[in-house]
Amino acid sequence: MTGRASVALAAVVLLMLVACRPGGRGDRSRVVSSDFETGTAEGWTPDDPSHWRVAGDNGSKVYELTAPGTPGAVRAPASRSMLAGNDVASFEFSGRLRCDADPAVAVRDMCVFFHYQDPTHFYYVHFAGSSDGVHNIIGLVDGADRVKINAEPAGASVFRLTDRAWHAFKVTCDAPTGEIRAYLDDMTAPILTARDRTLGHGLVGVGSFDDTGAFDDLKLRIPGK
């Protein structure tokens, strides 16, 4: 092979790698992002608008949950704001979150919702300051009180929401297999995993079981067909 042919082949291989990797030219994923820098939460639908606002935070704008919600018909997170118009099956949802509850409260939490269909049918990731059968779990609300569905034994999941600092999160779902993974701070090793196909599709969102906090730099990646 001549030198010119080798260079041409290398260029073709490089283009193929770029096209095939996530975010490359051949990636048909659709991305919906919210950084709230416009000062509004356009596209977000809170369950109680009086409890949500866009506020300043060290020169940035963030989406704040300012008051605990009211418990509903079943035992489930009481505060939610959903990203409207994006009913998804498989997805990757990422961003940053901060819990404003006293760090001395071990059961403090912030939540990420997905496959939300109505107030009594959805999944949620409960990031918490401790781990047991209902804290720091992946939960399913299916017309009844929430149930833990993650594979990690009660009390054995890794918990990291122990301060008022910002934490990076990511939640992924592969709808055909039902595989769910949740990450906090470390984006390579999930702290919670599950396999469930009860609901199959729905909206994504953010909120809390009964605490206050904030979210920012939210990004929903929907794989292309």
N, CA, C and O of each residue as an XYZ file, in Angstrom:
900
protein
N       0.860     -1.199      0.000
C       0.000      0.000      0.000
C       0.887      1.237      0.000
O       1.827      1.323      0.790
N       0.599      2.198     -0.880
C       1.398      3.413     -0.957
C       1.125      4.302      0.244
O       0.139      4.127      0.960
N       2.039      5.282      0.452
C       1.852      6.210      1.559
C       0.558      6.997      1.428
O      -0.134      7.227      2.420
N       0.222      7.420      0.188
C      -0.997      8.196     -0.017
C      -2.229      7.353      0.283
O      -3.196      7.850      0.860
N      -2.202      6.071     -0.108
C      -3.338      5.179      0.153
C      -3.498      4.930      1.645
O      -4.619      4.850      2.149
N      -2.379      4.808      2.352
C      -2.433      4.584      3.799
C      -3.076      5.770      4.503
O      -3.885      5.593      5.414
N      -2.719      6.973      4.083
C      -3.300      8.174      4.677
C      -4.795      8.230      4.407
O      -5.574      8.583      5.292
N      -5.198      7.883      3.193
C      -6.617      7.904      2.836
C      -7.407      6.893      3.661
O      -8.504      7.186      4.136
N      -6.830      5.686      3.828
C      -7.504      4.660      4.617
C      -7.647      5.105      6.070
O      -8.697      4.908      6.682
N      -6.598      5.700      6.616
C      -6.649      6.164      8.004
C      -7.736      7.222      8.180
O      -8.424      7.258      9.200
N      -7.880      8.082      7.172
C      -8.906      9.126      7.249
C     -10.298      8.523      7.244
O     -11.176      8.980      7.976
N     -10.511      7.491      6.418
C     -11.812      6.824      6.348
C     -12.146      6.171      7.684
O     -13.270      6.285      8.171
N     -11.156      5.478      8.283
C     -11.371      4.817      9.572
C     -11.724      5.847     10.647
O     -12.623      5.623     11.456
N     -11.004      6.988     10.649
C     -11.275      8.026     11.634
C     -12.691      8.559     11.482
O     -13.383      8.763     12.480
N     -13.132      8.787     10.254
C     -14.493      9.275     10.014
C     -15.524      8.268     10.485
O     -16.562      8.649     11.028
N     -15.249      6.981     10.283
C     -16.175      5.944     10.724
C     -16.277      5.930     12.246
O     -17.372      5.779     12.788
N     -15.153      6.087     12.941
C     -15.162      6.094     14.402
C     -15.945      7.284     14.927
O     -16.721      7.148     15.872
N     -15.748      8.452     14.322
C     -16.469      9.646     14.742
C     -17.958      9.476     14.513
O     -18.767      9.877     15.349
N     -18.327      8.882     13.379
C     -19.736      8.721     13.035
C     -20.438      7.738     13.943
O     -21.642      7.860     14.171
N     -19.705      6.757     14.472
C     -20.331      5.697     15.251
C     -20.386      5.984     16.741
O     -21.200      5.395     17.452
N     -19.541      6.871     17.222
C     -19.547      7.104     18.661
C     -20.701      8.021     19.036
O     -21.162      8.801     18.203
N     -21.183      7.940     20.291
C     -22.260      8.820     20.734
C     -21.888     10.277     20.523
O     -20.815     10.715     20.939
N     -22.771     11.028     19.878
C     -22.511     12.429     19.609
C     -21.764     12.645     18.301
O     -21.567     13.792     17.900
N     -21.337     11.572     17.615
C     -20.656     11.691     16.338
C     -21.624     12.011     15.221
O     -22.829     12.130     15.439
N     -21.075     12.152     14.007
C     -21.907     12.552     12.877
C     -23.016     11.556     12.590
O     -24.097     11.936     12.140
N     -22.748     10.270     12.853
C     -23.744      9.254     12.570
C     -24.706      9.011     13.722
O     -25.609      8.182     13.611
N     -24.519      9.731     14.837
C     -25.392      9.572     15.995
C     -26.709     10.284     15.727
O     -26.733     11.501     15.547
N     -27.799      9.535     15.700
C     -29.107     10.111     15.404
C     -29.882     10.457     16.665
O     -31.083     10.718     16.610
N     -29.198     10.459     17.792
C     -29.861     10.792     19.043
C     -30.400     12.220     18.991
O     -29.828     13.102     18.350
N     -31.513     12.415     19.684
C     -32.074     13.753     19.867
C     -31.782     14.185     21.294
O     -31.990     13.412     22.229
N     -31.304     15.402     21.472
C     -30.922     15.891     22.797
C     -31.775     17.094     23.161
O     -31.916     18.034     22.379
N     -32.342     17.050     24.364
C     -33.115     18.176     24.906
C     -32.377     18.672     26.141
O     -32.190     17.908     27.088
N     -31.955     19.930     26.155
C     -31.135     20.464     27.239
C     -31.822     21.622     27.945
O     -32.576     22.378     27.332
N     -31.554     21.754     29.236
C     -32.066     22.876     30.026
C     -30.971     23.346     30.975
O     -30.577     22.619     31.886
N     -30.475     24.580     30.756
C     -29.503     25.139     31.707
C     -30.085     26.332     32.469
O     -29.429     26.885     33.352
N     -31.327     26.733     32.128
C     -32.091     27.750     32.857
C     -31.448     29.128     32.834
O     -31.835     29.995     33.617
N     -30.467     29.352     31.948
C     -29.783     30.631     31.899
C     -30.665     31.752     31.348
O     -30.315     32.925     31.482
N     -31.790     31.421     30.738
C     -32.720     32.454     30.274
C     -33.528     33.027     31.438
O     -34.229     34.027     31.280
N     -33.429     32.394     32.602
C     -34.197     32.835     33.754
C     -35.573     32.223     33.828
O     -36.367     32.579     34.698
N     -35.869     31.300     32.918
C     -37.165     30.613     32.917
C     -36.946     29.108     32.865
O     -35.865     28.637     32.510
N     -37.990     28.356     33.225
C     -37.956     26.891     33.158
C     -38.880     26.434     32.037
O     -39.772     25.612     32.242
N     -38.650     26.976     30.862
C     -39.494     26.652     29.713
C     -39.453     25.148     29.424
O     -38.383     24.541     29.373
N     -40.629     24.566     29.237
C     -40.721     23.143     28.932
C     -40.903     22.272     30.155
O     -41.163     21.076     30.017
N     -40.775     22.832     31.353
C     -40.912     22.062     32.584
C     -42.276     22.306     33.222
O     -42.743     23.443     33.295
N     -42.911     21.230     33.683
C     -44.250     21.300     34.253
C     -44.216     20.831     35.701
O     -44.236     19.626     35.953
N     -44.163     21.759     36.662
C     -44.136     21.363     38.082
C     -45.515     20.981     38.589
O     -46.526     21.505     38.121
N     -45.553     20.064     39.550
C     -46.836     19.679     40.140
C     -47.418     20.832     40.948
O     -48.638     20.985     41.009
N     -46.572     21.641     41.565
C     -47.004     22.820     42.312
C     -46.098     23.982     41.924
O     -45.002     24.112     42.470
N     -46.536     24.835     40.983
C     -45.667     25.923     40.508
C     -45.182     26.855     41.603
O     -44.142     27.495     41.447
N     -45.908     26.947     42.707
C     -45.488     27.838     43.791
C     -44.266     27.317     44.533
O     -43.655     28.048     45.312
N     -43.901     26.049     44.296
C     -42.756     25.441     44.979
C     -41.492     25.382     44.115
O     -40.458     24.879     44.554
N     -41.583     25.900     42.882
C     -40.450     25.828     41.965
C     -40.134     27.220     41.417
O     -41.038     28.019     41.173
N     -38.835     27.503     41.224
C     -38.422     28.774     40.645
C     -37.036     28.632     40.022
O     -36.285     27.716     40.358
N     -36.708     29.541     39.120
C     -35.341     29.658     38.610
C     -34.660     30.740     39.431
O     -35.175     31.852     39.551
N     -33.497     30.415     39.998
C     -32.810     31.332     40.908
C     -31.323     31.386     40.577
O     -30.784     30.495     39.921
N     -30.671     32.452     41.045
C     -29.236     32.590     40.844
C     -28.442     31.716     41.796
O     -28.854     31.479     42.931
N     -27.290     31.235     41.319
C     -26.409     30.416     42.147
C     -24.975     30.607     41.668
O     -24.555     30.000     40.683
N     -24.227     31.455     42.371
C     -22.820     31.698     42.031
C     -22.628     32.079     40.567
O     -21.758     31.541     39.881
N     -23.452     33.015     40.100
C     -23.311     33.504     38.745
C     -24.034     32.693     37.694
O     -24.012     33.057     36.518
N     -24.673     31.608     38.081
C     -25.423     30.762     37.164
C     -26.900     30.802     37.544
O     -27.269     31.364     38.575
N     -27.732     30.204     36.711
C     -29.148     30.050     37.012
C     -29.436     28.568     37.211
O     -28.947     27.726     36.458
N     -30.236     28.251     38.234
C     -30.563     26.861     38.538
C     -32.062     26.741     38.798
O     -32.739     27.741     39.036
N     -32.570     25.528     38.753
C     -33.988     25.241     38.949
C     -34.171     24.740     40.377
O     -33.753     23.632     40.713
N     -34.802     25.568     41.217
C     -34.902     25.266     42.640
C     -36.278     24.745     43.040
O     -37.312     25.245     42.597
N     -36.253     23.731     43.886
C     -37.439     23.254     44.601
C     -37.377     23.897     45.983
O     -36.469     23.604     46.761
N     -38.337     24.773     46.296
C     -38.216     25.623     47.470
C     -39.015     25.156     48.677
O     -38.811     25.669     49.778
N     -39.928     24.189     48.501
C     -40.751     23.728     49.624
C     -41.132     22.274     49.403
O     -41.299     21.853     48.258
N     -41.272     21.498     50.468
C     -41.695     20.096     50.334
C     -43.107     20.013     49.766
O     -43.925     20.911     49.964
N     -43.375     18.928     49.061
C     -44.687     18.727     48.477
C     -45.679     18.106     49.449
O     -45.345     17.790     50.591
N     -46.899     17.940     48.971
C     -47.966     17.329     49.756
C     -48.106     15.863     49.364
O     -48.245     15.570     48.177
N     -48.074     14.928     50.315
C     -48.227     13.502     49.977
C     -49.502     13.239     49.181
O     -50.528     13.879     49.408
N     -49.426     12.291     48.244
C     -50.556     11.980     47.395
C     -51.309     10.744     47.833
O     -51.283     10.360     49.002
N     -51.988     10.121     46.866
C     -52.856      8.983     47.164
C     -52.076      7.740     47.565
O     -52.599      6.886     48.280
N     -50.814      7.629     47.105
C     -49.968      6.487     47.465
C     -48.656      7.025     48.025
O     -48.321      8.192     47.826
N     -47.921      6.173     48.721
C     -46.633      6.564     49.303
C     -45.613      6.663     48.183
O     -45.191      5.649     47.627
N     -45.217      7.890     47.850
C     -44.337      8.141     46.712
C     -43.765      9.547     46.854
O     -44.263     10.326     47.667
N     -42.729      9.894     46.082
C     -42.194     11.252     46.152
C     -43.286     12.295     45.934
O     -44.142     12.135     45.065
N     -43.251     13.361     46.728
C     -44.346     14.334     46.732
C     -44.092     15.558     45.866
O     -45.025     16.319     45.607
N     -42.851     15.778     45.406
C     -42.540     16.951     44.589
C     -41.965     16.510     43.256
O     -41.002     15.745     43.203
N     -42.571     17.006     42.167
C     -42.115     16.612     40.832
C     -42.243     17.785     39.870
O     -43.181     18.577     39.956
N     -41.289     17.884     38.958
C     -41.416     18.753     37.797
C     -40.990     17.938     36.592
O     -39.873     17.422     36.546
N     -41.892     17.820     35.601
C     -41.651     16.930     34.479
C     -41.288     17.725     33.223
O     -41.772     18.837     33.012
N     -40.436     17.135     32.406
C     -40.079     17.715     31.113
C     -41.177     17.352     30.117
O     -41.306     16.193     29.723
N     -41.952     18.330     29.720
C     -43.129     18.084     28.884
C     -42.747     17.740     27.441
O     -41.703     18.158     26.940
N     -43.615     16.972     26.792
C     -43.494     16.728     25.360
C     -42.451     15.725     24.944
O     -42.129     15.630     23.760
N     -41.911     14.971     25.885
C     -40.878     13.988     25.541
C     -41.185     12.656     26.210
O     -40.539     12.281     27.188
N     -42.162     11.953     25.682
C     -42.517     10.613     26.157
C     -41.508      9.645     25.556
O     -41.497      9.425     24.345
N     -40.662      9.067     26.405
C     -39.536      8.276     25.903
C     -39.569      6.857     26.454
O     -40.180      6.590     27.489
N     -38.905      5.956     25.746
C     -38.721      4.568     26.188
C     -37.267      4.428     26.650
O     -36.990      4.507     27.847
N     -36.339      4.221     25.713
C     -34.916      4.224     26.059
C     -34.419      5.667     26.138
O     -34.887      6.528     25.392
N     -33.474      5.933     27.039
C     -32.995      7.306     27.195
C     -31.734      7.332     28.050
O     -31.369      6.345     28.688
N     -31.079      8.498     28.044
C     -30.046      8.856     29.008
C     -30.398     10.247     29.518
O     -30.555     11.176     28.726
N     -30.521     10.397     30.818
C     -30.897     11.662     31.430
C     -29.814     12.031     32.430
O     -29.513     11.251     33.334
N     -29.225     13.212     32.277
C     -28.094     13.591     33.119
C     -28.218     15.050     33.556
O     -29.050     15.799     33.043
N     -27.378     15.434     34.510
C     -27.366     16.802     34.988
C     -26.664     16.919     36.315
O     -25.815     16.097     36.660
N     -27.027     17.960     37.068
C     -26.471     18.191     38.402
C     -27.618     18.387     39.382
O     -28.673     18.908     39.021
N     -27.404     17.969     40.615
C     -28.412     18.169     41.648
C     -27.757     18.544     42.973
O     -26.591     18.238     43.225
N     -28.549     19.221     43.815
C     -28.080     19.642     45.128
C     -29.220     19.476     46.123
O     -30.347     19.890     45.851
N     -28.938     18.879     47.259
C     -29.943     18.736     48.311
C     -29.678     19.789     49.384
O     -28.558     19.910     49.881
N     -30.722     20.557     49.741
C     -30.550     21.635     50.702
C     -30.908     21.242     52.135
O     -30.798     22.065     53.044
N     -31.330     20.006     52.347
C     -31.667     19.564     53.702
C     -30.408     19.487     54.566
O     -29.297     19.368     54.051
N     -30.591     19.554     55.859
C     -29.490     19.463     56.815
C     -28.724     18.151     56.589
O     -29.331     17.081     56.613
N     -27.414     18.214     56.372
C     -26.635     16.989     56.176
C     -26.718     16.008     57.338
O     -26.409     14.829     57.169
N     -27.125     16.470     58.500
C     -27.283     15.562     59.643
C     -28.478     14.636     59.479
O     -28.604     13.641     60.192
N     -29.368     14.970     58.523
C     -30.542     14.136     58.266
C     -30.141     13.035     57.283
O     -29.955     13.302     56.096
N     -30.010     11.827     57.762
C     -29.499     10.733     56.930
C     -30.440     10.364     55.794
O     -29.993      9.854     54.767
N     -31.739     10.612     55.960
C     -32.705     10.196     54.938
C     -32.999     11.311     53.935
O     -33.973     11.225     53.187
N     -32.175     12.352     53.910
C     -32.314     13.446     52.937
C     -32.245     12.878     51.524
O     -31.596     11.857     51.299
N     -32.916     13.538     50.562
C     -32.955     12.951     49.220
C     -33.190     13.991     48.140
O     -33.651     15.101     48.406
N     -32.859     13.603     46.909
C     -33.335     14.250     45.689
C     -33.671     13.112     44.723
O     -33.063     12.043     44.779
N     -34.641     13.350     43.841
C     -35.155     12.273     42.994
C     -35.087     12.625     41.506
O     -35.178     13.788     41.114
N     -34.927     11.593     40.704
C     -35.023     11.681     39.247
C     -36.128     10.722     38.813
O     -36.122      9.552     39.194
N     -37.078     11.218     38.014
C     -38.233     10.431     37.590
C     -38.100     10.017     36.136
O     -37.478     10.718     35.338
N     -38.680      8.887     35.795
C     -38.717      8.475     34.396
C     -39.885      7.531     34.158
O     -40.439      6.945     35.088
N     -40.243      7.401     32.884
C     -41.421      6.631     32.478
C     -42.650      7.066     33.290
O     -43.493      6.253     33.669
N     -42.715      8.374     33.537
C     -43.833      8.948     34.284
C     -45.065      8.993     33.381
O     -45.022      9.576     32.298
N     -46.158      8.381     33.825
C     -47.396      8.362     33.055
C     -48.511      9.142     33.731
O     -49.321      9.782     33.061
N     -48.554      9.092     35.055
C     -49.501      9.875     35.848
C     -49.020      9.827     37.300
O     -48.037      9.144     37.586
N     -49.683     10.531     38.226
C     -49.157     10.613     39.593
C     -49.022      9.298     40.350
O     -48.402      9.270     41.414
N     -49.581      8.215     39.835
C     -49.437      6.926     40.520
C     -48.822      5.845     39.631
O     -48.924      4.654     39.928
N     -48.177      6.272     38.528
C     -47.503      5.313     37.646
C     -46.212      5.923     37.125
O     -46.229      6.725     36.191
N     -45.089      5.543     37.730
C     -43.786      6.045     37.307
C     -42.678      5.301     38.048
O     -42.922      4.611     39.038
N     -41.453      5.459     37.543
C     -40.250      5.018     38.243
C     -39.543      6.252     38.797
O     -39.749      7.364     38.311
N     -38.714      6.049     39.811
C     -37.863      7.141     40.266
C     -36.576      6.584     40.866
O     -36.543      5.483     41.417
N     -35.517      7.385     40.739
C     -34.251      7.100     41.421
C     -34.200      7.999     42.644
O     -34.324      9.219     42.540
N     -34.019      7.387     43.795
C     -33.985      8.103     45.067
C     -32.531      8.173     45.517
O     -32.008      7.230     46.110
N     -31.876      9.317     45.224
C     -30.514      9.542     45.694
C     -30.610     10.067     47.119
O     -31.294     11.060     47.366
N     -29.932      9.411     48.062
C     -30.121      9.749     49.475
C     -28.800      9.791     50.235
O     -27.732      9.494     49.701
N     -28.921     10.175     51.511
C     -27.760     10.250     52.394
C     -27.559      9.004     53.220
O     -26.688      8.971     54.089
N     -28.357      7.969     52.963
C     -28.210      6.678     53.633
C     -28.902      5.641     52.769
O     -29.601      5.985     51.815
N     -28.709      4.375     53.102
C     -29.261      3.292     52.292
C     -30.041      2.310     53.159
O     -29.555      1.840     54.188
N     -31.271      2.008     52.716
C     -32.069      0.955     53.346
C     -33.126      0.505     52.334
O     -32.930      0.671     51.130
N     -34.213     -0.047     52.789
C     -35.207     -0.585     51.873
C     -35.997      0.438     51.093
O     -36.619      0.104     50.084
N     -35.982      1.710     51.552
C     -36.739      2.743     50.843
C     -35.907      3.986     50.519
O     -36.388      4.879     49.823
N     -34.668      4.057     51.013
C     -33.788      5.190     50.754
C     -32.611      4.740     49.899
O     -32.050      3.662     50.091
N     -32.254      5.607     48.942
C     -31.187      5.282     47.995
C     -31.551      4.033     47.193
O     -30.849      3.022     47.222
N     -32.660      4.137     46.486
C     -33.200      3.007     45.722
C     -33.642      3.459     44.337
O     -33.714      4.653     44.045
N     -33.935      2.475     43.491
C     -34.766      2.698     42.305
C     -36.145      2.188     42.684
O     -36.307      1.018     43.030
N     -37.136      3.064     42.618
C     -38.473      2.702     43.052
C     -39.462      2.642     41.903
O     -39.315      3.353     40.909
N     -40.462      1.799     42.038
C     -41.566      1.697     41.089
C     -42.858      2.051     41.805
O     -43.182      1.481     42.847
N     -43.592      2.999     41.235
C     -44.932      3.344     41.715
C     -45.900      2.880     40.630
O     -45.954      3.463     39.548
N     -46.658      1.837     40.923
C     -47.542      1.231     39.926
C     -48.956      1.118     40.490
O     -49.482      0.020     40.676
N     -49.555      2.268     40.757
C     -50.902      2.299     41.289
C     -50.990      1.974     42.765
O     -52.087      1.814     43.300
N     -49.849      1.873     43.431
C     -49.796      1.529     44.856
C     -48.537      2.138     45.442
O     -47.755      2.768     44.730
N     -48.337      1.948     46.752
C     -47.140      2.481     47.395
C     -45.881      2.019     46.674
O     -45.835      0.918     46.126
N     -44.869      2.864     46.680
C     -43.626      2.555     45.968
C     -42.987      1.277     46.494
O     -43.107      0.927     47.668
N     -42.300      0.592     45.572
C     -41.559     -0.611     45.937
C     -40.143     -0.497     45.382
O     -39.932      0.060     44.304
N     -39.202     -1.014     46.106
C     -37.797     -1.057     45.684
C     -37.635     -2.120     44.608
O     -38.080     -3.254     44.785
N     -36.997     -1.761     43.485
C     -36.779     -2.749     42.425
C     -35.303     -2.932     42.096
O     -34.963     -3.813     41.306
N     -34.411     -2.123     42.682
C     -32.997     -2.271     42.334
C     -32.408     -3.549     42.913
O     -32.882     -4.071     43.923
N     -31.368     -4.040     42.256
C     -30.770     -5.331     42.614
C     -29.950     -5.277     43.890
O     -29.787     -6.301     44.552
N     -29.433     -4.122     44.253
C     -28.592     -4.005     45.439
C     -29.427     -4.278     46.694
O     -30.519     -3.725     46.826
N     -28.948     -5.103     47.606
C     -29.711     -5.392     48.831
C     -29.984     -4.132     49.637
O     -29.196     -3.187     49.602
N     -31.092     -4.116     50.359
C     -31.431     -2.985     51.210
C     -30.284     -2.687     52.176
O     -29.817     -3.574     52.890
N     -29.844     -1.453     52.192
C     -28.748     -1.053     53.056
C     -27.375     -1.244     52.444
O     -26.379     -0.844     53.047
N     -27.292     -1.846     51.259
C     -25.982     -2.140     50.664
C     -25.637     -1.242     49.487
O     -24.515     -1.312     48.987
N     -26.554     -0.401     49.024
C     -26.244      0.460     47.884
C     -25.336      1.610     48.310
O     -25.383      2.058     49.456
N     -24.519      2.076     47.388
C     -23.602      3.180     47.643
C     -24.392      4.487     47.690
O     -25.112      4.803     46.743
N     -24.269      5.245     48.769
C     -24.964      6.532     48.885
C     -23.946      7.651     49.012
O     -22.918      7.497     49.672
N     -24.240      8.784     48.371
C     -23.280      9.886     48.340
C     -23.916     11.250     48.584
O     -23.208     12.257     48.581
N     -25.216     11.313     48.791
C     -25.877     12.602     48.942
C     -25.838     13.030     50.412
O     -26.871     13.113     51.077
N     -24.634     13.296     50.898
C     -24.421     13.537     52.326
C     -24.066     14.984     52.652
O     -23.695     15.283     53.787
N     -24.174     15.891     51.673
C     -23.802     17.285     51.905
C     -24.676     18.204     51.062
O     -25.603     17.750     50.392
N     -24.374     19.495     51.099
C     -25.132     20.488     50.322
C     -24.391     20.877     49.051
O     -24.701     21.902     48.444
N     -23.424     20.079     48.647
C     -22.662     20.349     47.426
C     -23.436     19.878     46.198
O     -24.404     19.124     46.302
N     -22.982     20.345     45.029
C     -23.550     19.862     43.773
C     -22.980     18.490     43.440
O     -21.798     18.228     43.661
N     -23.831     17.620     42.907
C     -23.430     16.281     42.490
C     -23.902     16.035     41.050
O     -25.028     16.378     40.687
N     -23.030     15.443     40.246
C     -23.419     15.045     38.898
C     -24.198     13.742     38.959
O     -23.865     12.846     39.735
N     -25.244     13.641     38.130
C     -26.017     12.402     38.076
C     -26.241     11.972     36.632
O     -26.141     12.774     35.704
N     -26.541     10.704     36.467
C     -26.946     10.164     35.172
C     -27.841      8.962     35.419
O     -27.540      8.119     36.265
N     -28.942      8.883     34.680
C     -29.836      7.729     34.732
C     -30.040      7.240     33.301
O     -30.357      8.031     32.412
N     -29.860      5.951     33.080
C     -30.051      5.391     31.746
C     -31.068      4.259     31.790
O     -31.215      3.573     32.802
N     -31.760      4.079     30.683
C     -32.728      2.990     30.573
C     -32.690      2.426     29.160
O     -32.768      3.173     28.185
N     -32.573      1.126     29.055
C     -32.688      0.417     27.788
C     -34.042     -0.281     27.786
O     -34.203     -1.323     28.421
N     -35.010      0.282     27.081
C     -36.384     -0.204     27.157
C     -36.556     -1.661     26.726
O     -37.291     -2.388     27.395
N     -35.918     -2.133     25.641
C     -36.130     -3.527     25.247
C     -35.756     -4.541     26.317
O     -36.427     -5.563     26.463
N     -34.687     -4.269     27.070
C     -34.254     -5.207     28.116
C     -34.770     -4.823     29.497
O     -34.798     -5.653     30.406
N     -35.182     -3.559     29.657
C     -35.600     -3.070     30.971
C     -34.445     -2.735     31.882
O     -34.648     -2.514     33.076
N     -33.229     -2.691     31.346
C     -32.068     -2.412     32.182
C     -32.007     -0.933     32.554
O     -32.052     -0.066     31.681
N     -31.905     -0.650     33.849
C     -31.868      0.709     34.385
C     -30.588      0.871     35.196
O     -30.235     -0.004     35.987
N     -29.902      1.975     35.003
C     -28.686      2.252     35.769
C     -28.707      3.697     36.246
O     -29.106      4.599     35.509
N     -28.275      3.908     37.480
C     -28.220      5.248     38.050
C     -26.822      5.520     38.584
O     -26.237      4.684     39.272
N     -26.293      6.693     38.265
C     -24.937      7.091     38.637
C     -24.994      8.390     39.424
O     -25.852      9.237     39.175
N     -24.082      8.545     40.372
C     -23.911      9.797     41.098
C     -22.423     10.046     41.292
O     -21.720      9.239     41.899
N     -21.959     11.159     40.776
C     -20.552     11.588     40.824
C     -19.659     10.761     39.898
O     -18.972     11.330     39.050
N     -19.653      9.461     40.037
C     -18.855      8.583     39.185
C     -19.735      8.136     38.021
O     -20.690      7.383     38.215
N     -19.412      8.602     36.803
C     -20.246      8.295     35.643
C     -19.864      6.984     34.959
O     -20.397      6.675     33.893
N     -18.958      6.210     35.546
C     -18.565      4.937     34.954
C     -19.104      3.736     35.716
O     -19.303      2.672     35.130
N     -19.344      3.890     37.016
C     -19.811      2.777     37.847
C     -21.159      3.138     38.468
O     -21.213      4.019     39.326
N     -22.251      2.482     38.060
C     -23.556      2.812     38.633
C     -23.639      2.436     40.107
O     -23.052      1.444     40.539
N     -24.378      3.241     40.877
C     -24.590      2.904     42.284
C     -25.889      2.127     42.479
O     -26.083      1.484     43.510
N     -26.785      2.190     41.477
C     -28.056      1.475     41.543
C     -28.353      0.867     40.183
O     -28.174      1.513     39.150
N     -28.812     -0.389     40.189
C     -29.139     -1.066     38.929
C     -30.443     -1.847     39.096
O     -30.755     -2.337     40.181
N     -31.184     -1.950     38.017
C     -32.440     -2.709     38.056
C     -32.750     -3.221     36.661
O     -32.169     -2.779     35.670
N     -33.678     -4.162     36.609
C     -34.187     -4.659     35.322
C     -35.695     -4.825     35.479
O     -36.158     -5.707     36.201
N     -36.459     -3.967     34.795
C     -37.908     -3.974     34.947
C     -38.546     -3.364     33.696
O     -38.053     -2.367     33.169
N     -39.635     -3.961     33.225
C     -40.323     -3.451     32.037
C     -41.812     -3.221     32.301
O     -42.633     -3.308     31.387
N     -42.150     -2.929     33.555
C     -43.559     -2.767     33.916
C     -44.224     -1.639     33.148
O     -45.335     -1.812     32.646
N     -43.569     -0.480     33.042
C     -44.207      0.689     32.434
C     -43.798      0.905     30.976
O     -44.662      1.098     30.121
N     -42.519      0.876     30.684
C     -42.085      0.880     29.290
C     -41.829      2.229     28.654
O     -40.986      2.321     27.761
N     -42.514      3.277     29.071
C     -42.303      4.592     28.469
C     -42.944      5.659     29.348
O     -43.722      5.356     30.252
N     -42.603      6.910     29.067
C     -43.189      8.026     29.807
C     -42.246      9.210     29.842
O     -41.224      9.220     29.157
N     -42.588     10.207     30.640
C     -41.803     11.428     30.760
C     -40.661     11.259     31.757
O     -40.657     10.327     32.561
N     -39.691     12.174     31.692
C     -38.642     12.244     32.705
C     -38.834     13.531     33.502
O     -39.487     14.465     33.038
N     -38.259     13.573     34.706
C     -38.398     14.759     35.528
C     -37.491     14.728     36.736
O     -36.690     13.808     36.908
N     -37.624     15.743     37.572
C     -36.799     15.885     38.762
C     -37.680     16.293     39.944
O     -38.799     16.773     39.760
N     -37.160     16.096     41.161
C     -37.915     16.487     42.346
C     -37.342     15.870     43.602
O     -36.134     15.657     43.709
N     -38.221     15.583     44.556
C     -37.786     15.040     45.838
C     -38.938     14.329     46.525
O     -40.109     14.566     46.228
N     -38.576     13.451     47.448
C     -39.606     12.792     48.251
C     -40.183     13.796     49.246
O     -41.399     13.977     49.311
N     -39.307     14.457     50.031
C     -39.817     15.437     50.995
C     -38.787     16.485     51.394
O     -38.878     17.049     52.484
N     -37.802     16.760     50.528
C     -36.786     17.760     50.827
C     -36.768     18.853     49.757
O     -37.502     18.783     48.771
N     -35.926     19.855     49.966
C     -35.741     20.924     48.989
C     -34.340     20.827     48.402
O     -33.463     20.162     48.954
N     -34.144     21.508     47.263
C     -32.849     21.458     46.603
C     -32.911     22.124     45.250
O     -33.780     22.959     45.002
N     -31.988     21.757     44.367
C     -31.926     22.409     43.061
C     -31.344     21.459     42.017
O     -30.703     20.458     42.336
N     -31.596     21.816     40.748
C     -31.120     21.043     39.603
C     -30.587     22.002     38.545
O     -31.013     23.154     38.468
N     -29.651     21.516     37.733
C     -29.099     22.357     36.671
C     -28.483     21.481     35.585
O     -28.225     20.294     35.783
N     -28.256     22.109     34.430
C     -27.580     21.471     33.292
C     -28.209     20.125     32.950
O     -27.507     19.132     32.755
N     -29.536     20.102     32.880
C     -30.260     18.866     32.610
C     -30.227     18.542     31.118
O     -30.421     19.418     30.275
N     -29.980     17.278     30.810
C     -29.867     16.877     29.407
C     -30.515     15.496     29.217
O     -30.134     14.514     29.854
N     -31.493     15.460     28.330
C     -32.154     14.205     27.964
C     -31.695     13.808     26.577
O     -31.915     14.532     25.606
N     -31.049     12.638     26.489
C     -30.617     12.109     25.190
C     -31.526     10.938     24.813
O     -31.627      9.955     25.547
N     -32.180     11.056     23.667
C     -33.113     10.045     23.183
C     -32.492      9.374     21.968
O     -32.268     10.053     20.965
N     -32.200      8.074     22.004
C     -31.528      7.431     20.879
C     -32.381      7.458     19.619
O     -33.605      7.332     19.672
N     -31.707      7.626     18.485
C     -32.403      7.626     17.206
C     -32.694      6.223     16.729
O     -32.161      5.248     17.259
N     -33.538      6.127     15.731
C     -33.920      4.821     15.176
C     -33.194      4.571     13.871
O     -33.382      3.524     13.251
